[in-house]
């Protein structure tokens, strides 16, 4: 299935800016997703990553803002830079 990256990103951006990051996760992440933060071990599969995301969001103590700084599109890749201002319990 081919996806229009610009349309998908606009949808993602709108949802994230509305505070619906988990809706983005459910809609756009595949069952075989692998996510990794810096030097921590990779989290594999959607089920494990869903829990990881829910754990992260449950520990946000204060949220002050979010904005998209830059977006670059390639033929089959999209890179976005976001500024997120929040305090996390950890």
Rosetta constraint file for C-alpha pairs under 8 A:
AtomPair CA 3 CA 8 HARMONIC 7.26 0.50
AtomPair CA 4 CA 8 HARMONIC 6.15 0.50
AtomPair CA 5 CA 9 HARMONIC 5.93 0.50
AtomPair CA 5 CA 73 HARMONIC 7.58 0.50
AtomPair CA 5 CA 76 HARMONIC 7.68 0.50
AtomPair CA 5 CA 77 HARMONIC 7.63 0.50
AtomPair CA 5 CA 78 HARMONIC 6.86 0.50
AtomPair CA 6 CA 10 HARMONIC 6.20 0.50
AtomPair CA 6 CA 73 HARMONIC 7.69 0.50
AtomPair CA 7 CA 11 HARMONIC 6.35 0.50
AtomPair CA 8 CA 12 HARMONIC 6.15 0.50
AtomPair CA 9 CA 13 HARMONIC 5.89 0.50
AtomPair CA 10 CA 14 HARMONIC 6.06 0.50
AtomPair CA 11 CA 15 HARMONIC 6.18 0.50
AtomPair CA 12 CA 16 HARMONIC 6.05 0.50
AtomPair CA 12 CA 24 HARMONIC 6.02 0.50
AtomPair CA 13 CA 17 HARMONIC 6.01 0.50
AtomPair CA 13 CA 68 HARMONIC 7.86 0.50
AtomPair CA 14 CA 18 HARMONIC 6.26 0.50
AtomPair CA 15 CA 19 HARMONIC 6.46 0.50
AtomPair CA 15 CA 20 HARMONIC 5.05 0.50
AtomPair CA 15 CA 21 HARMONIC 6.51 0.50
AtomPair CA 15 CA 23 HARMONIC 7.35 0.50
AtomPair CA 15 CA 24 HARMONIC 6.70 0.50
AtomPair CA 16 CA 20 HARMONIC 5.08 0.50
AtomPair CA 16 CA 21 HARMONIC 4.88 0.50
AtomPair CA 16 CA 24 HARMONIC 7.23 0.50
AtomPair CA 17 CA 66 HARMONIC 6.98 0.50
AtomPair CA 17 CA 67 HARMONIC 7.61 0.50
AtomPair CA 20 CA 24 HARMONIC 6.67 0.50
AtomPair CA 21 CA 25 HARMONIC 6.30 0.50
AtomPair CA 22 CA 26 HARMONIC 6.21 0.50
AtomPair CA 22 CA 53 HARMONIC 7.77 0.50
AtomPair CA 22 CA 54 HARMONIC 7.94 0.50
AtomPair CA 23 CA 27 HARMONIC 6.12 0.50
AtomPair CA 24 CA 28 HARMONIC 5.79 0.50
AtomPair CA 24 CA 29 HARMONIC 7.67 0.50
AtomPair CA 25 CA 29 HARMONIC 5.34 0.50
AtomPair CA 25 CA 50 HARMONIC 7.70 0.50
AtomPair CA 29 CA 33 HARMONIC 6.39 0.50
AtomPair CA 29 CA 46 HARMONIC 7.30 0.50
AtomPair CA 30 CA 46 HARMONIC 6.69 0.50
AtomPair CA 31 CA 45 HARMONIC 5.67 0.50
AtomPair CA 31 CA 46 HARMONIC 4.77 0.50
AtomPair CA 31 CA 47 HARMONIC 7.66 0.50
AtomPair CA 32 CA 44 HARMONIC 6.98 0.50
AtomPair CA 32 CA 45 HARMONIC 4.70 0.50
AtomPair CA 32 CA 46 HARMONIC 6.18 0.50
AtomPair CA 33 CA 44 HARMONIC 6.19 0.50
AtomPair CA 33 CA 45 HARMONIC 5.07 0.50
AtomPair CA 33 CA 46 HARMONIC 5.67 0.50
AtomPair CA 33 CA 49 HARMONIC 7.75 0.50
AtomPair CA 34 CA 42 HARMONIC 6.42 0.50
AtomPair CA 34 CA 43 HARMONIC 5.66 0.50
AtomPair CA 34 CA 44 HARMONIC 4.57 0.50
AtomPair CA 34 CA 45 HARMONIC 6.09 0.50
AtomPair CA 34 CA 46 HARMONIC 7.85 0.50
AtomPair CA 34 CA 49 HARMONIC 7.76 0.50
AtomPair CA 35 CA 42 HARMONIC 5.62 0.50
AtomPair CA 35 CA 43 HARMONIC 5.29 0.50
AtomPair CA 35 CA 44 HARMONIC 6.68 0.50
AtomPair CA 35 CA 49 HARMONIC 7.13 0.50
AtomPair CA 36 CA 40 HARMONIC 6.49 0.50
AtomPair CA 36 CA 41 HARMONIC 6.42 0.50
AtomPair CA 36 CA 42 HARMONIC 4.46 0.50
AtomPair CA 36 CA 43 HARMONIC 6.19 0.50
AtomPair CA 37 CA 41 HARMONIC 7.71 0.50
AtomPair CA 37 CA 42 HARMONIC 7.45 0.50
AtomPair CA 43 CA 48 HARMONIC 6.50 0.50
AtomPair CA 43 CA 49 HARMONIC 6.10 0.50
AtomPair CA 44 CA 48 HARMONIC 6.39 0.50
AtomPair CA 44 CA 49 HARMONIC 6.78 0.50
AtomPair CA 45 CA 49 HARMONIC 6.32 0.50
AtomPair CA 46 CA 50 HARMONIC 5.82 0.50
AtomPair CA 47 CA 51 HARMONIC 6.56 0.50
AtomPair CA 48 CA 52 HARMONIC 6.28 0.50
AtomPair CA 49 CA 53 HARMONIC 6.05 0.50
AtomPair CA 50 CA 54 HARMONIC 6.17 0.50
AtomPair CA 51 CA 55 HARMONIC 6.03 0.50
AtomPair CA 52 CA 56 HARMONIC 6.23 0.50
AtomPair CA 53 CA 57 HARMONIC 6.21 0.50
AtomPair CA 54 CA 58 HARMONIC 6.05 0.50
AtomPair CA 55 CA 59 HARMONIC 6.63 0.50
AtomPair CA 56 CA 60 HARMONIC 6.92 0.50
AtomPair CA 59 CA 88 HARMONIC 5.72 0.50
AtomPair CA 59 CA 89 HARMONIC 5.25 0.50
AtomPair CA 59 CA 90 HARMONIC 7.36 0.50
AtomPair CA 60 CA 86 HARMONIC 7.03 0.50
AtomPair CA 60 CA 87 HARMONIC 6.02 0.50
AtomPair CA 60 CA 88 HARMONIC 4.47 0.50
AtomPair CA 60 CA 89 HARMONIC 6.19 0.50
AtomPair CA 61 CA 86 HARMONIC 7.50 0.50
AtomPair CA 61 CA 87 HARMONIC 5.45 0.50
AtomPair CA 61 CA 88 HARMONIC 5.33 0.50
AtomPair CA 61 CA 89 HARMONIC 5.94 0.50
AtomPair CA 62 CA 86 HARMONIC 5.47 0.50
AtomPair CA 62 CA 87 HARMONIC 5.03 0.50
AtomPair CA 62 CA 88 HARMONIC 7.12 0.50
AtomPair CA 63 CA 85 HARMONIC 6.39 0.50
AtomPair CA 63 CA 86 HARMONIC 4.35 0.50
AtomPair CA 63 CA 87 HARMONIC 6.50 0.50
AtomPair CA 64 CA 84 HARMONIC 7.90 0.50
AtomPair CA 64 CA 85 HARMONIC 5.30 0.50
AtomPair CA 64 CA 86 HARMONIC 5.52 0.50
AtomPair CA 65 CA 84 HARMONIC 5.94 0.50
AtomPair CA 65 CA 85 HARMONIC 5.22 0.50
AtomPair CA 65 CA 86 HARMONIC 7.11 0.50
AtomPair CA 66 CA 82 HARMONIC 7.08 0.50
AtomPair CA 66 CA 83 HARMONIC 5.56 0.50
AtomPair CA 66 CA 84 HARMONIC 4.41 0.50
AtomPair CA 66 CA 85 HARMONIC 6.25 0.50
AtomPair CA 67 CA 82 HARMONIC 5.73 0.50
AtomPair CA 67 CA 83 HARMONIC 5.36 0.50
AtomPair CA 67 CA 84 HARMONIC 6.69 0.50
AtomPair CA 68 CA 80 HARMONIC 7.32 0.50
AtomPair CA 68 CA 81 HARMONIC 6.08 0.50
AtomPair CA 68 CA 82 HARMONIC 4.47 0.50
AtomPair CA 68 CA 83 HARMONIC 6.37 0.50
AtomPair CA 69 CA 80 HARMONIC 7.64 0.50
AtomPair CA 69 CA 81 HARMONIC 5.41 0.50
AtomPair CA 69 CA 82 HARMONIC 5.36 0.50
AtomPair CA 69 CA 83 HARMONIC 6.60 0.50
AtomPair CA 70 CA 80 HARMONIC 5.71 0.50
AtomPair CA 70 CA 81 HARMONIC 5.10 0.50
AtomPair CA 70 CA 82 HARMONIC 7.22 0.50
AtomPair CA 71 CA 78 HARMONIC 7.26 0.50
AtomPair CA 71 CA 79 HARMONIC 5.76 0.50
AtomPair CA 71 CA 80 HARMONIC 4.40 0.50
AtomPair CA 71 CA 81 HARMONIC 6.40 0.50
AtomPair CA 72 CA 78 HARMONIC 5.82 0.50
AtomPair CA 72 CA 79 HARMONIC 5.24 0.50
AtomPair CA 72 CA 80 HARMONIC 6.45 0.50
AtomPair CA 73 CA 77 HARMONIC 6.04 0.50
AtomPair CA 73 CA 78 HARMONIC 4.62 0.50
AtomPair CA 73 CA 79 HARMONIC 6.55 0.50
AtomPair CA 74 CA 78 HARMONIC 6.11 0.50
